[in-house]
Amino acid sequence: MGRPIVAAPAKRPASGTIGSALWEVSAVPAAGSTADDACTSVAAVAANNIVERDRHSMPKRFVPLRLRPWTVVVAFALLLAALVPSTVLAQRGTSGAPGLHGQGSGSTRGAWLVHFRSDIDSNEAGQVVAEAGATELGELDELDTEVVSVPTHGGLNILWRLAKDPRVEKVEPDGVAQATLTPNDPHWDRAWGERKVRAPEAWNVSTGNSKTIIAIVDTGVDPRQPDLRGRVLRGWDFQNNDANPRDDNGHGTAVAGVASAAANDGVGIAGMCWNCRILPVKVLNANGSGSHSNIAAGIIYAVKHGADVINLSLAGPYPATVISDAVRFALRRGVVVVAAAGNEGSKRKSYPAAYDGVISVAATNGSDRLYSWSNRGSWVDLAAPGCAFTGKPRSSWSWWCGTSFATPMVAGTVALIKSVRPSMSRVAIERLLKQTSVGVRGISNGRINAGRALGRVAPAASPSP
């Protein structure tokens, strides 16, 4: 009880140390009438000719139009003259809508694609669709494909009938593709870690929700940092017992940047969860050290103040009952706890990362190999890129390396998942991260793949009513 937690730097790069005692924060700063008008006029003449042709079937009150033979010849000549330029214009894309031919689903969500055999013409295909009970939205004749919608009630039966029809080759949902979302932040070119975990694909699904809270239990967070400004909540300083969790070290602010720096604002960097809010909980002092009781108190505070995920970028070689109990307090309340594996390059367990239920995180390089200084072993759950160009207090940015900076990349991904699926359990989230990870030698699972994980929880399109 009460033995200090001390910030210890990673092994690369070496620009000085923060300390190396029992516990550690795992980091280092590193005009007129047209051909179409003529067409319209001739169409009226053609319509009157239809009336003339069908006069015997009309009631006597209708007076048929009487046309002399020469007028018919002139009418057809005008029609022919009008159609030629109109056709040319259509080929240039200036004519009206083509009806269903060549059309997709438009703005309809949840459409389906029915692929027919190549020997089935569009008329027969349309008949198959109608008889099954589906609504035709468009026709891609060149691809032998009908775009259809089905009602919510009975929709599966309709799709089943279509799929079983021998004239149909395949039925599949009309999926959605999006432009890849890439931030415009000036330091995005340095964000190799975010690109490695396919963060832009994750951001196509969500860039976070302001209702999602990431607790940074660390050295404090500077709310004046441009990438965090306006999203840092009121927190607590357990070192000085006040409501001003000022970061007098820089580590906590840098960690917060990796997890949740704002993006597309033309400033700084892009964090994992752009819109999530940060709850700063200061438990470590200016040297990066803090007592077990402060850390435990900070975890409890984070839980009671609405944290969805708690980031613990600190580590030590010995377990502590008070911290273990605080972690269990958080886990029982459904809060996801993510912790750094440590920076000794050892297989020896570090805490709190090694506690049951905590997602422990190692650090990988650009080749998906563990950094030599990263802890490892079967007790380590996941890995993430371990070096990040991130924000420091005030308005500056620099490179930081360590498992401390792999951890908030995982925590930020958790926050993205919670933003999409708020009710998803911590166990299900951990399972998802593991199932979608990319294998890494030396740990039990692999390096996180945020794009793949968010793809699994993306809202599915449903059939149109």
C-alpha beads as a LAMMPS data file, in Angstrom:
LAMMPS data file: protein, C-alpha beads

465 atoms
463 bonds

1 atom types
1 bond types

-500.0 500.0 xlo xhi
-500.0 500.0 ylo yhi
-500.0 500.0 zlo zhi

Masses

1 110.0

Atoms # bond

1 1 1 0.000 0.000 0.000
2 1 1 1.174 3.495 -0.740
3 1 1 4.298 2.491 -2.692
4 1 1 4.811 5.098 -5.419
5 1 1 3.915 4.779 -9.069
6 1 1 6.625 6.348 -11.188
7 1 1 6.694 7.322 -14.829
8 1 1 9.320 5.391 -16.754
9 1 1 10.173 6.171 -20.380
10 1 1 10.275 3.744 -23.251
11 1 1 13.667 2.832 -24.603
12 1 1 13.302 4.832 -27.876
13 1 1 13.911 7.652 -28.517
14 1 1 16.050 8.762 -25.599
15 1 1 15.645 12.453 -24.940
16 1 1 15.870 12.135 -21.190
17 1 1 13.946 10.070 -18.695
18 1 1 10.978 10.618 -16.442
19 1 1 11.987 8.052 -13.847
20 1 1 12.018 4.312 -13.212
21 1 1 10.566 3.016 -9.993
22 1 1 7.915 0.519 -8.938
23 1 1 5.154 1.769 -11.286
24 1 1 5.557 3.602 -14.576
25 1 1 3.823 5.606 -17.218
26 1 1 5.019 3.894 -20.335
27 1 1 6.255 6.701 -22.569
28 1 1 8.901 9.001 -24.080
29 1 1 8.407 12.364 -25.925
30 1 1 9.605 11.179 -28.970
31 1 1 -33.110 31.126 -76.154
32 1 1 -35.747 29.620 -78.468
33 1 1 -37.501 26.664 -79.729
34 1 1 -35.479 23.509 -79.716
35 1 1 -35.579 20.058 -81.207
36 1 1 -37.271 18.895 -77.995
37 1 1 -40.017 21.529 -78.492
38 1 1 -40.605 20.151 -82.012
39 1 1 -40.765 16.670 -80.570
40 1 1 -43.430 17.784 -78.124
41 1 1 -45.565 19.326 -80.901
42 1 1 -45.304 16.276 -83.112
43 1 1 -46.114 14.070 -80.173
44 1 1 -49.426 15.921 -79.872
45 1 1 -50.164 15.234 -83.553
46 1 1 -49.289 11.606 -83.024
47 1 1 -51.652 11.472 -80.074
48 1 1 -54.485 12.887 -82.229
49 1 1 -53.762 10.241 -84.837
50 1 1 -54.305 7.626 -82.164
51 1 1 -57.690 9.234 -81.465
52 1 1 -58.526 9.037 -85.225
53 1 1 -57.514 5.407 -85.384
54 1 1 -59.647 4.432 -82.379
55 1 1 -62.748 6.509 -83.210
56 1 1 -65.009 3.466 -83.802
57 1 1 -64.565 2.423 -80.205
58 1 1 -65.371 5.869 -78.764
59 1 1 -68.687 7.262 -77.584
60 1 1 -70.507 9.386 -80.181
61 1 1 -69.845 12.613 -78.293
62 1 1 -66.200 12.393 -79.346
63 1 1 -65.476 14.121 -82.664
64 1 1 -62.550 12.456 -84.384
65 1 1 -59.792 14.522 -85.883
66 1 1 -59.918 14.406 -89.704
67 1 1 -56.526 14.432 -91.359
68 1 1 -55.815 14.417 -95.063
69 1 1 -53.104 12.027 -96.341
70 1 1 -50.592 14.813 -97.033
71 1 1 -50.856 16.027 -93.447
72 1 1 -49.896 12.596 -92.214
73 1 1 -46.828 12.584 -94.453
74 1 1 -45.794 16.019 -93.210
75 1 1 -46.373 14.981 -89.598
76 1 1 -44.110 11.953 -89.881
77 1 1 -41.463 13.987 -91.709
78 1 1 -41.462 16.508 -88.874
79 1 1 -41.313 13.717 -86.338
80 1 1 -38.294 12.170 -88.054
81 1 1 -36.510 15.510 -88.330
82 1 1 -37.151 16.206 -84.664
83 1 1 -36.041 12.809 -83.401
84 1 1 -32.585 12.833 -84.957
85 1 1 -31.149 15.845 -83.111
86 1 1 -33.038 14.846 -79.983
87 1 1 -31.279 11.491 -80.026
88 1 1 -27.917 13.184 -80.355
89 1 1 -28.726 15.397 -77.415
90 1 1 -29.719 12.385 -75.354
91 1 1 -26.368 10.808 -76.035
92 1 1 -24.755 13.891 -74.652
93 1 1 -26.702 13.632 -71.431
94 1 1 -28.989 16.636 -71.867
95 1 1 -32.280 14.843 -72.254
96 1 1 -34.707 13.968 -69.484
97 1 1 -34.574 11.017 -67.077
98 1 1 -34.329 7.571 -68.687
99 1 1 -36.976 5.948 -66.504
100 1 1 -35.853 2.790 -64.764
101 1 1 -33.306 1.814 -67.396
102 1 1 -29.743 2.441 -66.295
103 1 1 -30.840 3.502 -62.812
104 1 1 -29.746 2.318 -59.408
105 1 1 -31.578 2.589 -56.112
106 1 1 -31.413 6.390 -55.961
107 1 1 -31.953 7.578 -52.403
108 1 1 -33.715 4.390 -51.308
109 1 1 -31.923 2.640 -48.466
110 1 1 -31.905 -1.107 -48.053
111 1 1 -32.393 -2.006 -51.720
112 1 1 -31.574 -5.425 -53.168
113 1 1 -29.897 -6.543 -56.391
114 1 1 -31.407 -9.423 -58.372
115 1 1 -28.989 -10.864 -60.924
116 1 1 -30.665 -12.751 -63.792
117 1 1 -29.314 -15.217 -66.298
118 1 1 -28.017 -13.537 -69.445
119 1 1 -30.751 -15.139 -71.598
120 1 1 -33.542 -13.454 -69.590
121 1 1 -34.678 -10.153 -71.145
122 1 1 -35.667 -7.122 -69.090
123 1 1 -39.396 -7.626 -69.639
124 1 1 -39.298 -11.145 -68.265
125 1 1 -37.044 -10.036 -65.421
126 1 1 -39.485 -7.294 -64.484
127 1 1 -42.295 -9.819 -64.503
128 1 1 -40.375 -12.124 -62.162
129 1 1 -39.769 -9.256 -59.761
130 1 1 -43.418 -8.182 -59.787
131 1 1 -44.754 -11.711 -59.316
132 1 1 -42.495 -12.204 -56.303
133 1 1 -43.926 -9.078 -54.663
134 1 1 -40.889 -6.797 -54.918
135 1 1 -40.890 -3.225 -56.230
136 1 1 -38.606 -2.403 -59.126
137 1 1 -36.423 0.647 -58.505
138 1 1 -34.052 0.444 -61.435
139 1 1 -32.650 -1.717 -64.217
140 1 1 -29.015 -2.330 -65.041
141 1 1 -29.717 -4.144 -68.332
142 1 1 -26.086 -4.413 -69.316
143 1 1 -25.479 -6.355 -66.119
144 1 1 -28.714 -8.400 -66.276
145 1 1 -29.620 -6.919 -62.904
146 1 1 -32.828 -5.537 -61.409
147 1 1 -32.665 -3.134 -58.457
148 1 1 -35.604 -3.785 -56.145
149 1 1 -37.018 -2.984 -52.725
150 1 1 -39.061 -5.256 -50.517
151 1 1 -41.457 -4.418 -47.685
152 1 1 -40.355 -4.862 -44.096
153 1 1 -43.138 -7.350 -43.441
154 1 1 -42.662 -10.450 -45.572
155 1 1 -39.538 -9.113 -47.208
156 1 1 -37.463 -12.197 -46.453
157 1 1 -40.048 -14.454 -48.100
158 1 1 -39.979 -12.295 -51.227
159 1 1 -36.204 -12.451 -51.362
160 1 1 -36.343 -16.202 -50.865
161 1 1 -38.791 -16.618 -53.765
162 1 1 -36.536 -14.570 -56.003
163 1 1 -33.443 -16.507 -54.988
164 1 1 -35.144 -19.840 -55.691
165 1 1 -36.381 -18.812 -59.158
166 1 1 -34.333 -20.744 -61.774
167 1 1 -34.035 -17.601 -63.885
168 1 1 -32.228 -15.794 -61.058
169 1 1 -28.512 -16.333 -60.499
170 1 1 -28.051 -14.361 -57.321
171 1 1 -29.768 -11.996 -54.877
172 1 1 -27.634 -9.671 -52.771
173 1 1 -28.059 -6.476 -50.752
174 1 1 -27.325 -3.170 -52.461
175 1 1 -24.352 -2.297 -50.314
176 1 1 -22.970 1.113 -49.467
177 1 1 -19.543 2.515 -50.309
178 1 1 -18.186 5.776 -48.994
179 1 1 -15.346 8.082 -49.780
180 1 1 -12.480 7.359 -47.420
181 1 1 -12.397 10.009 -44.742
182 1 1 -8.959 11.564 -44.453
183 1 1 -8.262 14.427 -42.053
184 1 1 -6.861 17.745 -43.213
185 1 1 -4.792 18.282 -40.090
186 1 1 -1.275 19.543 -40.887
187 1 1 0.480 16.677 -39.097
188 1 1 -1.673 13.883 -40.587
189 1 1 1.275 12.860 -42.780
190 1 1 3.062 11.746 -39.615
191 1 1 0.179 9.625 -38.365
192 1 1 1.535 6.270 -39.495
193 1 1 -0.131 4.556 -36.557
194 1 1 -3.662 5.640 -37.458
195 1 1 -3.124 4.566 -41.043
196 1 1 -1.703 1.243 -39.884
197 1 1 -4.832 0.407 -37.888
198 1 1 -7.017 1.571 -40.834
199 1 1 -8.524 4.412 -38.842
200 1 1 -9.873 6.219 -41.958
201 1 1 -12.076 3.193 -42.644
202 1 1 -13.291 3.293 -39.044
203 1 1 -14.064 6.998 -39.411
204 1 1 -16.353 6.183 -42.361
205 1 1 -18.514 4.474 -39.744
206 1 1 -18.074 6.953 -36.893
207 1 1 -15.810 9.741 -35.748
208 1 1 -17.178 9.445 -32.240
209 1 1 -19.988 10.835 -30.151
210 1 1 -19.772 13.651 -27.635
211 1 1 -21.701 11.447 -25.213
212 1 1 -18.824 8.971 -25.149
213 1 1 -16.278 9.714 -22.421
214 1 1 -12.666 8.590 -22.248
215 1 1 -11.085 8.957 -18.808
216 1 1 -7.364 9.719 -18.929
217 1 1 -6.049 8.628 -15.527
218 1 1 -2.578 10.095 -15.743
219 1 1 -0.591 13.292 -15.099
220 1 1 -3.543 15.530 -15.990
221 1 1 -4.679 17.037 -19.295
222 1 1 -4.178 20.579 -20.586
223 1 1 -7.599 21.869 -21.810
224 1 1 -5.826 24.643 -23.735
225 1 1 -4.234 22.182 -26.171
226 1 1 -5.814 23.146 -29.551
227 1 1 -6.638 19.536 -30.492
228 1 1 -8.533 19.049 -27.214
229 1 1 -10.028 22.489 -26.652
230 1 1 -13.734 22.462 -25.806
231 1 1 -13.914 18.725 -25.156
232 1 1 -12.070 18.398 -21.846
233 1 1 -14.509 17.953 -18.984
234 1 1 -14.071 19.119 -15.413
235 1 1 -11.996 16.510 -13.642
236 1 1 -10.062 16.099 -10.427
237 1 1 -6.484 16.321 -9.220
238 1 1 -5.793 13.618 -6.638
239 1 1 -2.220 14.812 -6.207
240 1 1 -3.235 18.249 -4.977
241 1 1 -6.814 17.436 -3.978
242 1 1 -8.447 20.107 -6.119
243 1 1 -10.601 20.499 -9.242
244 1 1 -7.706 21.621 -11.441
245 1 1 -6.118 18.518 -13.009
246 1 1 -3.418 20.589 -14.686
247 1 1 -0.810 18.620 -16.582
248 1 1 2.582 19.582 -15.156
249 1 1 4.365 16.742 -16.965
250 1 1 2.915 16.553 -20.485
251 1 1 2.391 12.806 -20.583
252 1 1 -1.378 12.877 -19.925
253 1 1 -2.017 15.540 -22.556
254 1 1 -0.042 13.558 -25.138
255 1 1 -1.985 10.398 -24.302
256 1 1 -5.283 12.269 -24.600
257 1 1 -4.261 13.504 -28.047
258 1 1 -3.771 9.987 -29.381
259 1 1 -7.153 8.947 -28.018
260 1 1 -9.256 11.941 -28.950
261 1 1 -7.575 14.835 -30.758
262 1 1 -10.060 16.764 -32.891
263 1 1 -9.629 16.369 -36.646
264 1 1 -10.504 18.192 -39.858
265 1 1 -9.960 21.449 -38.015
266 1 1 -6.735 22.388 -39.795
267 1 1 -4.787 22.158 -36.529
268 1 1 -2.358 19.607 -35.166
269 1 1 -3.203 15.944 -35.453
270 1 1 -6.128 13.535 -35.652
271 1 1 -6.898 11.314 -32.677
272 1 1 -8.853 8.086 -32.854
273 1 1 -12.179 9.418 -31.528
274 1 1 -12.566 12.970 -32.834
275 1 1 -15.783 13.906 -31.051
276 1 1 -15.429 12.001 -27.815
277 1 1 -14.895 13.943 -24.617
278 1 1 -11.991 13.615 -22.227
279 1 1 -12.329 13.256 -18.454
280 1 1 -8.991 14.292 -16.935
281 1 1 -8.067 12.509 -13.721
282 1 1 -4.686 13.483 -12.321
283 1 1 -3.151 10.752 -10.185
284 1 1 0.537 11.206 -11.104
285 1 1 2.716 14.171 -10.232
286 1 1 5.121 16.261 -12.313
287 1 1 7.662 13.438 -12.194
288 1 1 5.117 10.881 -13.357
289 1 1 4.741 9.096 -10.041
290 1 1 1.732 8.518 -7.795
291 1 1 0.553 6.319 -4.979
292 1 1 -1.597 3.235 -5.304
293 1 1 -4.383 4.920 -3.358
294 1 1 -4.424 7.905 -5.717
295 1 1 -4.628 5.625 -8.735
296 1 1 -7.442 3.595 -7.168
297 1 1 -9.287 6.785 -6.218
298 1 1 -8.871 8.062 -9.767
299 1 1 -10.355 4.900 -11.272
300 1 1 -13.373 5.091 -8.957
301 1 1 -13.810 8.794 -9.750
302 1 1 -13.775 8.060 -13.485
303 1 1 -16.454 5.392 -13.108
304 1 1 -18.701 7.618 -11.013
305 1 1 -18.351 10.483 -13.478
306 1 1 -19.553 8.605 -16.532
307 1 1 -16.443 7.186 -18.164
308 1 1 -17.128 4.636 -20.890
309 1 1 -13.488 3.643 -21.128
310 1 1 -10.591 4.246 -18.751
311 1 1 -7.087 4.665 -20.151
312 1 1 -4.262 3.672 -17.811
313 1 1 -0.951 4.484 -19.502
314 1 1 0.995 3.412 -16.432
315 1 1 2.535 0.128 -15.357
316 1 1 4.489 -1.598 -12.616
317 1 1 5.829 -5.076 -11.816
318 1 1 3.836 -5.728 -8.654
319 1 1 0.089 -6.131 -8.079
320 1 1 -1.686 -3.951 -5.539
321 1 1 -4.936 -5.021 -3.892
322 1 1 -6.361 -1.509 -3.807
323 1 1 -5.853 -1.003 -7.535
324 1 1 -7.130 -4.496 -8.301
325 1 1 -10.291 -3.753 -6.324
326 1 1 -10.743 -0.422 -8.095
327 1 1 -10.398 -2.142 -11.471
328 1 1 -13.028 -4.718 -10.479
329 1 1 -15.275 -1.834 -9.385
330 1 1 -15.023 -0.421 -12.903
331 1 1 -15.456 -3.752 -14.683
332 1 1 -18.560 -4.675 -12.683
333 1 1 -20.142 -1.438 -13.895
334 1 1 -19.409 -2.210 -17.534
335 1 1 -16.538 0.243 -17.970
336 1 1 -13.793 -0.865 -20.361
337 1 1 -10.331 -0.608 -18.802
338 1 1 -7.289 -0.437 -21.080
339 1 1 -3.747 -0.455 -19.690
340 1 1 -0.167 -0.315 -20.933
341 1 1 1.881 -3.515 -20.823
342 1 1 5.094 -1.665 -19.900
343 1 1 8.439 -0.892 -21.491
344 1 1 11.022 -3.313 -20.103
345 1 1 11.123 -5.643 -23.114
346 1 1 10.165 -8.401 -20.717
347 1 1 7.677 -11.270 -20.520
348 1 1 7.106 -10.536 -16.867
349 1 1 3.597 -9.397 -16.010
350 1 1 2.926 -5.705 -15.377
351 1 1 0.023 -4.236 -13.475
352 1 1 -2.724 -3.079 -13.789
353 1 1 -2.483 -4.478 -17.358
354 1 1 -2.265 -8.073 -16.127
355 1 1 -5.437 -7.957 -14.006
356 1 1 -8.311 -10.095 -15.271
357 1 1 -10.723 -8.122 -17.440
358 1 1 -8.218 -5.388 -18.296
359 1 1 -7.242 -5.057 -21.971
360 1 1 -3.439 -5.089 -21.893
361 1 1 -1.597 -3.395 -24.752
362 1 1 1.878 -3.887 -26.211
363 1 1 3.575 -1.626 -28.766
364 1 1 4.298 -2.473 -32.413
365 1 1 6.286 -0.825 -35.180
366 1 1 5.370 -0.223 -38.812
367 1 1 6.132 -3.858 -39.680
368 1 1 3.731 -5.224 -37.055
369 1 1 6.559 -6.410 -34.865
370 1 1 6.871 -5.645 -31.201
371 1 1 9.314 -2.900 -30.347
372 1 1 12.291 -4.341 -28.489
373 1 1 11.369 -2.300 -25.430
374 1 1 7.733 -3.427 -25.341
375 1 1 6.685 -5.995 -22.781
376 1 1 5.195 -9.151 -24.237
377 1 1 3.904 -12.592 -23.384
378 1 1 0.734 -14.663 -23.432
379 1 1 -0.736 -12.393 -20.751
380 1 1 -0.727 -9.427 -23.202
381 1 1 -4.023 -9.166 -25.082
382 1 1 -3.461 -6.739 -27.950
383 1 1 -0.956 -4.405 -29.544
384 1 1 -1.073 -1.042 -31.285
385 1 1 1.451 1.297 -32.924
386 1 1 3.755 2.502 -30.162
387 1 1 5.078 5.819 -31.459
388 1 1 2.836 8.830 -32.054
389 1 1 3.226 12.441 -33.049
390 1 1 0.864 14.018 -30.567
391 1 1 0.088 17.165 -28.627
392 1 1 1.844 18.577 -25.614
393 1 1 0.542 21.202 -23.174
394 1 1 -0.278 24.572 -24.690
395 1 1 0.134 24.590 -28.487
396 1 1 2.924 22.211 -29.415
397 1 1 3.335 18.691 -30.741
398 1 1 6.143 16.132 -30.714
399 1 1 6.966 12.430 -31.029
400 1 1 6.260 10.179 -28.062
401 1 1 6.945 6.444 -27.891
402 1 1 5.977 3.702 -25.487
403 1 1 3.172 1.356 -24.612
404 1 1 1.620 4.477 -23.085
405 1 1 0.824 5.641 -26.623
406 1 1 -0.290 2.296 -27.965
407 1 1 -2.845 2.139 -25.141
408 1 1 -4.892 5.264 -26.045
409 1 1 -5.110 4.053 -29.649
410 1 1 -6.950 1.021 -28.311
411 1 1 -8.976 3.138 -25.874
412 1 1 -9.941 5.490 -28.711
413 1 1 -11.077 2.548 -30.837
414 1 1 -13.175 1.298 -27.922
415 1 1 -14.739 4.768 -27.702
416 1 1 -15.603 4.668 -31.428
417 1 1 -17.325 1.317 -30.917
418 1 1 -19.241 2.648 -27.902
419 1 1 -20.277 5.663 -29.982
420 1 1 -21.911 3.337 -32.515
421 1 1 -23.147 0.695 -30.072
422 1 1 -23.528 2.320 -26.637
423 1 1 -25.063 -0.804 -25.096
424 1 1 -22.344 -3.175 -26.274
425 1 1 -20.781 -4.924 -23.290
426 1 1 -17.126 -4.600 -22.393
427 1 1 -16.681 -8.352 -22.879
428 1 1 -18.178 -8.159 -26.379
429 1 1 -15.965 -5.181 -27.228
430 1 1 -12.838 -6.988 -26.088
431 1 1 -13.850 -10.072 -28.078
432 1 1 -14.463 -7.928 -31.174
433 1 1 -11.056 -6.264 -30.921
434 1 1 -9.349 -9.626 -30.616
435 1 1 -11.304 -11.246 -33.460
436 1 1 -10.520 -8.396 -35.843
437 1 1 -6.869 -7.990 -34.895
438 1 1 -3.864 -8.709 -37.107
439 1 1 -1.622 -11.424 -35.696
440 1 1 1.558 -10.349 -33.937
441 1 1 4.185 -12.731 -32.605
442 1 1 4.862 -12.508 -28.896
443 1 1 1.376 -11.756 -27.565
444 1 1 -1.854 -13.691 -27.264
445 1 1 -3.749 -11.959 -30.074
446 1 1 -2.606 -9.186 -32.378
447 1 1 -2.434 -5.559 -33.443
448 1 1 -5.804 -3.816 -33.491
449 1 1 -7.569 -3.173 -36.802
450 1 1 -9.965 -0.307 -36.102
451 1 1 -11.348 -0.290 -39.638
452 1 1 -12.306 -3.939 -39.472
453 1 1 -13.727 -3.655 -35.951
454 1 1 -15.930 -0.667 -36.788
455 1 1 -17.019 -2.397 -39.983
456 1 1 -18.425 -5.189 -37.836
457 1 1 -20.586 -2.823 -35.772
458 1 1 -21.645 -0.470 -38.581
459 1 1 -25.452 -0.134 -38.765
460 1 1 -26.785 -2.582 -41.346
461 1 1 -29.114 -1.441 -44.123
462 1 1 -32.663 -2.740 -43.667
463 1 1 -35.330 -3.422 -46.322
464 1 1 -37.430 -0.417 -47.285
465 1 1 -41.029 -0.361 -46.013

Bonds

1 1 1 2
2 1 2 3
3 1 3 4
4 1 4 5
5 1 5 6
6 1 6 7
7 1 7 8
8 1 8 9
9 1 9 10
10 1 10 11
11 1 11 12
12 1 12 13
13 1 13 14
14 1 14 15
15 1 15 16
16 1 16 17
17 1 17 18
18 1 18 19
19 1 19 20
20 1 20 21
21 1 21 22
22 1 22 23
23 1 23 24
24 1 24 25
25 1 25 26
26 1 26 27
27 1 27 28
28 1 28 29
29 1 29 30
30 1 31 32
31 1 32 33
32 1 33 34
33 1 34 35
34 1 35 36
35 1 36 37
36 1 37 38
37 1 38 39
38 1 39 40
39 1 40 41
40 1 41 42
41 1 42 43
42 1 43 44
43 1 44 45
44 1 45 46
45 1 46 47
46 1 47 48
47 1 48 49
48 1 49 50
49 1 50 51
50 1 51 52
51 1 52 53
52 1 53 54
53 1 54 55
54 1 55 56
55 1 56 57
56 1 57 58
57 1 58 59
58 1 59 60
59 1 60 61
60 1 61 62
61 1 62 63
62 1 63 64
63 1 64 65
64 1 65 66
65 1 66 67
66 1 67 68
67 1 68 69
68 1 69 70
69 1 70 71
70 1 71 72
71 1 72 73
72 1 73 74
73 1 74 75
74 1 75 76
75 1 76 77
76 1 77 78
77 1 78 79
78 1 79 80
79 1 80 81
80 1 81 82
81 1 82 83
82 1 83 84
83 1 84 85
84 1 85 86
85 1 86 87
86 1 87 88
87 1 88 89
88 1 89 90
89 1 90 91
90 1 91 92
91 1 92 93
92 1 93 94
93 1 94 95
94 1 95 96
95 1 96 97
96 1 97 98
97 1 98 99
98 1 99 100
99 1 100 101
100 1 101 102
101 1 102 103
102 1 103 104
103 1 104 105
104 1 105 106
105 1 106 107
106 1 107 108
107 1 108 109
108 1 109 110
109 1 110 111
110 1 111 112
111 1 112 113
112 1 113 114
113 1 114 115
114 1 115 116
115 1 116 117
116 1 117 118
117 1 118 119
118 1 119 120
119 1 120 121
120 1 121 122
121 1 122 123
122 1 123 124
123 1 124 125
124 1 125 126
125 1 126 127
126 1 127 128
127 1 128 129
128 1 129 130
129 1 130 131
130 1 131 132
131 1 132 133
132 1 133 134
133 1 134 135
134 1 135 136
135 1 136 137
136 1 137 138
137 1 138 139
138 1 139 140
139 1 140 141
140 1 141 142
141 1 142 143
142 1 143 144
143 1 144 145
144 1 145 146
145 1 146 147
146 1 147 148
147 1 148 149
148 1 149 150
149 1 150 151
150 1 151 152
151 1 152 153
152 1 153 154
153 1 154 155
154 1 155 156
155 1 156 157
156 1 157 158
157 1 158 159
158 1 159 160
159 1 160 161
160 1 161 162
161 1 162 163
162 1 163 164
163 1 164 165
164 1 165 166
165 1 166 167
166 1 167 168
167 1 168 169
168 1 169 170
169 1 170 171
170 1 171 172
171 1 172 173
172 1 173 174
173 1 174 175
174 1 175 176
175 1 176 177
176 1 177 178
177 1 178 179
178 1 179 180
179 1 180 181
180 1 181 182
181 1 182 183
182 1 183 184
183 1 184 185
184 1 185 186
185 1 186 187
186 1 187 188
187 1 188 189
188 1 189 190
189 1 190 191
190 1 191 192
191 1 192 193
192 1 193 194
193 1 194 195
194 1 195 196
195 1 196 197
196 1 197 198
197 1 198 199
198 1 199 200
199 1 200 201
200 1 201 202
201 1 202 203
202 1 203 204
203 1 204 205
204 1 205 206
205 1 206 207
206 1 207 208
207 1 208 209
208 1 209 210
209 1 210 211
210 1 211 212
211 1 212 213
212 1 213 214
213 1 214 215
214 1 215 216
215 1 216 217
216 1 217 218
217 1 218 219
218 1 219 220
219 1 220 221
220 1 221 222
221 1 222 223
222 1 223 224
223 1 224 225
224 1 225 226
225 1 226 227
226 1 227 228
227 1 228 229
228 1 229 230
229 1 230 231
230 1 231 232
231 1 232 233
232 1 233 234
233 1 234 235
234 1 235 236
235 1 236 237
236 1 237 238
237 1 238 239
238 1 239 240
239 1 240 241
240 1 241 242
241 1 242 243
242 1 243 244
243 1 244 245
244 1 245 246
245 1 246 247
246 1 247 248
247 1 248 249
248 1 249 250
249 1 250 251
250 1 251 252
251 1 252 253
252 1 253 254
253 1 254 255
254 1 255 256
255 1 256 257
256 1 257 258
257 1 258 259
258 1 259 260
259 1 260 261
260 1 261 262
261 1 262 263
262 1 263 264
263 1 264 265
264 1 265 266
265 1 266 267
266 1 267 268
267 1 268 269
268 1 269 270
269 1 270 271
270 1 271 272
271 1 272 273
272 1 273 274
273 1 274 275
274 1 275 276
275 1 276 277
276 1 277 278
277 1 278 279
278 1 279 280
279 1 280 281
280 1 281 282
281 1 282 283
282 1 283 284
283 1 284 285
284 1 285 286
285 1 286 287
286 1 287 288
287 1 288 289
288 1 289 290
289 1 290 291
290 1 291 292
291 1 292 293
292 1 293 294
293 1 294 295
294 1 295 296
295 1 296 297
296 1 297 298
297 1 298 299
298 1 299 300
299 1 300 301
300 1 301 302
301 1 302 303
302 1 303 304
303 1 304 305
304 1 305 306
305 1 306 307
306 1 307 308
307 1 308 309
308 1 309 310
309 1 310 311
310 1 311 312
311 1 312 313
312 1 313 314
313 1 314 315
314 1 315 316
315 1 316 317
316 1 317 318
317 1 318 319
318 1 319 320
319 1 320 321
320 1 321 322
321 1 322 323
322 1 323 324
323 1 324 325
324 1 325 326
325 1 326 327
326 1 327 328
327 1 328 329
328 1 329 330
329 1 330 331
330 1 331 332
331 1 332 333
332 1 333 334
333 1 334 335
334 1 335 336
335 1 336 337
336 1 337 338
337 1 338 339
338 1 339 340
339 1 340 341
340 1 341 342
341 1 342 343
342 1 343 344
343 1 344 345
344 1 345 346
345 1 346 347
346 1 347 348
347 1 348 349
348 1 349 350
349 1 350 351
350 1 351 352
351 1 352 353
352 1 353 354
353 1 354 355
354 1 355 356
355 1 356 357
356 1 357 358
357 1 358 359
358 1 359 360
359 1 360 361
360 1 361 362
361 1 362 363
362 1 363 364
363 1 364 365
364 1 365 366
365 1 366 367
366 1 367 368
367 1 368 369
368 1 369 370
369 1 370 371
370 1 371 372
371 1 372 373
372 1 373 374
373 1 374 375
374 1 375 376
375 1 376 377
376 1 377 378
377 1 378 379
378 1 379 380
379 1 380 381
380 1 381 382
381 1 382 383
382 1 383 384
383 1 384 385
384 1 385 386
385 1 386 387
386 1 387 388
387 1 388 389
388 1 389 390
389 1 390 391
390 1 391 392
391 1 392 393
392 1 393 394
393 1 394 395
394 1 395 396
395 1 396 397
396 1 397 398
397 1 398 399
398 1 399 400
399 1 400 401
400 1 401 402
401 1 402 403
402 1 403 404
403 1 404 405
404 1 405 406
405 1 406 407
406 1 407 408
407 1 408 409
408 1 409 410
409 1 410 411
410 1 411 412
411 1 412 413
412 1 413 414
413 1 414 415
414 1 415 416
415 1 416 417
416 1 417 418
417 1 418 419
418 1 419 420
419 1 420 421
420 1 421 422
421 1 422 423
422 1 423 424
423 1 424 425
424 1 425 426
425 1 426 427
426 1 427 428
427 1 428 429
428 1 429 430
429 1 430 431
430 1 431 432
431 1 432 433
432 1 433 434
433 1 434 435
434 1 435 436
435 1 436 437
436 1 437 438
437 1 438 439
438 1 439 440
439 1 440 441
440 1 441 442
441 1 442 443
442 1 443 444
443 1 444 445
444 1 445 446
445 1 446 447
446 1 447 448
447 1 448 449
448 1 449 450
449 1 450 451
450 1 451 452
451 1 452 453
452 1 453 454
453 1 454 455
454 1 455 456
455 1 456 457
456 1 457 458
457 1 458 459
458 1 459 460
459 1 460 461
460 1 461 462
461 1 462 463
462 1 463 464
463 1 464 465
